[in-house]
Amino acid sequence: MQTLGPEERERFTQQESPIAPISGARRRPEEEREAPRIVLGGSLAEVVCGAGAIVLAILGLTGVMPRELTSIATIVFGAALIAHGGAIASRFGALTRTTAPVEWDTRAELGGGMGAELVGGAAGIVLGILALLGLAPGTLTSVAVIVFGGTLLLSGGATADLGALDARGAHMHLAHVARQAAMAAAGLQSLVGAGTVVLGILALVGIYPMVLTLVALLALGAAIVTSGSAVSGRAAAALRR
């Protein structure tokens, strides 16, 4: 049998080499590298909108156009939820592969949190716009606060998972720290969500409706600023790896 010489072997290898990259093996890592960037942008938008809701709520509590600022803060907070939920939705497949599950299945946690944020944010924006137009503003903003509180309760699992973003390839100690920080942020988010539901119900039955609604929006804004900062910090760390 005749053996191939060095030049023939090199030519044969060069002819075969372009065949390997045809498979989708390179697309998945690129998509998974893009996922932390999208999550970082959505989390930063959530933090900015949450800070805006805090400022508007404080101004309303000091007596500066409380009715109008309550409606505007409701719209801003709804936009924060949509920004975060939209970021998850845009890279849902990649996020389920790059996040370690915290309590249950990652797909169920991210999917449930994403759906709750998108629906709750859209509902809050609609209620805020109607209240801003003068259609029963006290009632609609109280209902929006209840919706927002339920949204935070349902999206706690997604916050915990996103806080552990790309932790599978990290050092064990760093992954443990990221998981604990994410769990703390998710716990705070759930606690604030439950509290704001109570405040919204009290406001809805007529107990200092404007004051309780503004206090609830202030607490909601602080909660998403805290959770959004935790998630954006983890996403930034994943981008540096």
C-alpha positions as CSV (number, residue, x, y, z in Angstrom):
1,M,0.0,0.0,0.0
2,Q,1.3,3.4,-0.9
3,T,1.5,5.9,2.0
4,L,0.9,9.6,1.7
5,G,3.8,11.9,1.8
6,P,4.0,15.0,4.1
7,E,2.8,17.4,1.4
8,E,-0.1,15.2,0.5
9,R,-1.1,14.7,4.2
10,E,-1.1,18.5,4.7
11,R,-3.1,19.1,1.6
12,F,-5.6,16.4,2.7
13,T,-5.9,18.0,6.2
14,Q,-6.6,21.4,4.7
15,Q,-9.3,20.0,2.6
16,E,-11.1,18.4,5.5
17,S,-10.7,21.3,8.0
18,P,-13.5,23.5,6.7
19,I,-16.0,20.8,7.3
20,A,-15.9,20.9,11.2
21,P,-17.3,24.4,11.8
22,I,-20.4,23.7,9.8
23,S,-22.1,22.3,12.9
24,G,-23.8,24.7,15.3
25,A,-21.2,24.2,18.0
26,R,-19.8,27.7,17.7
27,R,-23.2,29.4,17.8
28,R,-24.2,28.2,21.3
29,P,-21.1,29.7,23.1
30,E,-21.6,33.0,21.3
31,E,-25.3,33.1,22.3
32,E,-24.4,32.3,25.8
33,R,-21.8,35.0,25.9
34,E,-24.5,37.5,24.7
35,A,-27.0,36.5,27.4
36,P,-25.1,38.2,30.3
37,R,-24.9,41.4,28.3
38,I,-28.6,41.5,27.6
39,V,-29.4,40.7,31.3
40,L,-27.0,43.4,32.3
41,G,-28.8,46.0,30.2
42,G,-32.2,44.9,31.4
43,S,-31.1,45.0,35.1
44,L,-29.6,48.4,34.7
45,A,-32.8,49.7,33.1
46,E,-34.7,48.1,36.0
47,V,-32.4,49.9,38.5
48,V,-32.8,53.3,36.8
49,C,-36.6,53.0,36.7
50,G,-36.7,51.8,40.3
51,A,-34.6,54.8,41.4
52,G,-37.0,57.0,39.4
53,A,-40.0,55.5,41.2
54,I,-38.3,56.2,44.5
55,V,-37.7,59.8,43.7
56,L,-41.3,60.3,42.4
57,A,-42.7,58.6,45.5
58,I,-40.6,60.8,47.9
59,L,-41.7,63.9,46.0
60,G,-45.3,62.8,46.3
61,L,-45.0,62.2,50.0
62,T,-43.7,65.7,50.5
63,G,-46.8,67.1,48.9
64,V,-45.6,67.9,45.4
65,M,-48.5,66.9,43.1
66,P,-49.1,63.6,44.9
67,R,-51.9,62.4,42.6
68,E,-50.0,63.0,39.3
69,L,-46.7,61.7,40.7
70,T,-48.3,58.5,42.0
71,S,-49.6,57.7,38.5
72,I,-46.3,58.5,36.9
73,A,-44.4,56.4,39.4
74,T,-46.8,53.5,38.7
75,I,-46.0,53.8,35.0
76,V,-42.2,54.0,35.6
77,F,-42.3,50.9,37.8
78,G,-44.3,49.0,35.2
79,A,-41.6,49.9,32.7
80,A,-38.9,48.6,35.0
81,L,-40.7,45.2,35.2
82,I,-41.1,45.0,31.4
83,A,-37.4,45.9,30.8
84,H,-36.3,43.1,33.1
85,G,-38.8,40.6,31.8
86,G,-38.0,41.5,28.2
87,A,-34.3,40.9,28.8
88,I,-35.1,37.4,30.1
89,A,-37.4,36.7,27.2
90,S,-34.9,37.7,24.6
91,R,-32.3,35.2,25.7
92,F,-34.5,32.7,27.5
93,G,-32.9,29.6,25.9
94,A,-29.3,30.7,26.6
95,L,-30.2,31.7,30.2
96,T,-31.6,28.3,31.0
97,R,-28.3,26.7,30.0
98,T,-26.0,29.2,31.8
99,T,-27.8,29.6,35.1
100,A,-27.6,27.0,37.9
101,P,-31.0,26.1,39.4
102,V,-31.5,27.5,43.0
103,E,-34.6,25.6,44.2
104,W,-36.6,24.2,41.3
105,D,-36.1,23.8,37.6
106,T,-34.4,26.8,36.0
107,R,-36.8,26.9,33.0
108,A,-39.8,27.0,35.3
109,E,-38.3,29.7,37.6
110,L,-37.2,31.9,34.7
111,G,-40.3,31.3,32.7
112,G,-42.6,32.0,35.6
113,G,-40.7,35.2,36.6
114,M,-40.5,36.4,33.0
115,G,-44.2,36.0,32.4
116,A,-45.1,37.6,35.8
117,E,-42.9,40.6,35.1
118,L,-44.2,41.1,31.5
119,V,-47.9,40.8,32.5
120,G,-47.6,42.7,35.7
121,G,-45.6,45.5,34.1
122,A,-48.0,45.9,31.2
123,A,-51.0,45.9,33.6
124,G,-49.3,48.5,35.8
125,I,-48.6,50.8,32.8
126,V,-52.2,50.6,31.6
127,L,-53.5,51.3,35.1
128,G,-51.0,54.2,35.6
129,I,-52.0,55.8,32.3
130,L,-55.7,55.6,33.1
131,A,-55.1,57.0,36.6
132,L,-53.0,59.9,35.0
133,L,-56.0,60.7,32.8
134,G,-58.1,61.1,35.8
135,L,-60.1,57.9,35.8
136,A,-60.4,56.9,39.5
137,P,-56.7,57.5,40.2
138,G,-56.8,56.4,43.8
139,T,-58.4,53.1,43.1
140,L,-56.4,52.3,40.0
141,T,-53.0,53.0,41.6
142,S,-54.0,50.9,44.6
143,V,-54.8,48.0,42.3
144,A,-51.5,48.6,40.5
145,V,-49.6,48.3,43.8
146,I,-51.3,45.0,44.5
147,V,-50.4,43.8,41.1
148,F,-46.8,44.8,41.5
149,G,-46.6,43.1,44.9
150,G,-47.9,39.9,43.4
151,T,-45.4,40.2,40.6
152,L,-42.5,40.5,42.9
153,L,-43.7,37.4,44.8
154,L,-43.9,35.4,41.6
155,S,-40.5,36.6,40.2
156,G,-38.4,35.9,43.2
157,G,-37.2,32.6,41.8
158,A,-36.0,34.2,38.6
159,T,-34.1,36.8,40.6
160,A,-32.3,34.0,42.5
161,D,-31.4,32.2,39.3
162,L,-30.1,35.3,37.5
163,G,-28.0,36.1,40.5
164,A,-26.2,32.8,40.0
165,L,-25.7,33.5,36.3
166,D,-22.8,31.6,34.7
167,A,-21.9,30.2,38.2
168,R,-21.4,26.6,36.8
169,G,-18.0,27.4,35.4
170,A,-17.0,29.6,38.3
171,H,-14.9,28.7,41.4
172,M,-16.9,26.8,44.0
173,H,-16.6,29.6,46.7
174,L,-17.5,32.3,44.2
175,A,-20.5,30.3,43.0
176,H,-21.6,29.8,46.6
177,V,-21.3,33.6,47.4
178,A,-23.3,34.5,44.2
179,R,-26.0,32.0,45.2
180,Q,-26.3,33.4,48.7
181,A,-26.4,37.0,47.5
182,A,-29.1,36.1,45.0
183,M,-31.2,34.3,47.6
184,A,-30.9,37.3,49.9
185,A,-32.1,39.6,47.1
186,A,-34.9,37.3,46.1
187,G,-36.0,37.0,49.8
188,L,-36.1,40.8,50.2
189,Q,-38.0,41.1,47.0
190,S,-40.6,38.5,48.1
191,L,-40.9,40.2,51.5
192,V,-41.5,43.6,50.0
193,G,-44.0,42.1,47.6
194,A,-46.0,40.7,50.4
195,G,-45.9,43.9,52.3
196,T,-47.0,46.0,49.3
197,V,-49.9,43.7,48.7
198,V,-51.1,44.5,52.2
199,L,-50.6,48.2,51.7
200,G,-52.4,48.1,48.5
201,I,-55.4,46.4,50.0
202,L,-55.5,48.9,52.9
203,A,-55.3,51.8,50.4
204,L,-58.1,50.2,48.3
205,V,-60.5,50.1,51.3
206,G,-59.9,53.8,51.9
207,I,-57.3,53.9,54.7
208,Y,-55.0,56.8,53.7
209,P,-55.0,55.7,50.1
210,M,-52.6,58.2,48.7
211,V,-50.0,57.9,51.5
212,L,-50.1,54.1,51.6
213,T,-49.8,53.9,47.8
214,L,-46.8,56.2,47.7
215,V,-45.1,54.3,50.6
216,A,-45.8,51.0,48.7
217,L,-44.2,52.4,45.5
218,L,-41.2,53.7,47.5
219,A,-40.7,50.2,48.9
220,L,-41.2,48.5,45.5
221,G,-38.6,50.9,43.9
222,A,-36.1,50.1,46.7
223,A,-36.7,46.3,46.2
224,I,-36.0,46.3,42.5
225,V,-33.0,48.6,42.9
226,T,-31.5,46.0,45.3
227,S,-32.4,43.0,43.3
228,G,-31.4,44.6,40.0
229,S,-28.0,45.7,41.4
230,A,-27.4,42.1,42.5
231,V,-28.3,40.7,39.1
232,S,-26.4,43.3,37.1
233,G,-23.3,42.7,39.3
234,R,-23.4,39.0,38.6
235,A,-24.0,39.6,34.9
236,A,-21.0,42.0,34.7
237,A,-18.8,39.4,36.5
238,A,-19.9,36.8,33.9
239,L,-19.0,39.1,31.1
240,R,-15.5,39.5,32.5
241,R,-14.8,35.8,32.5
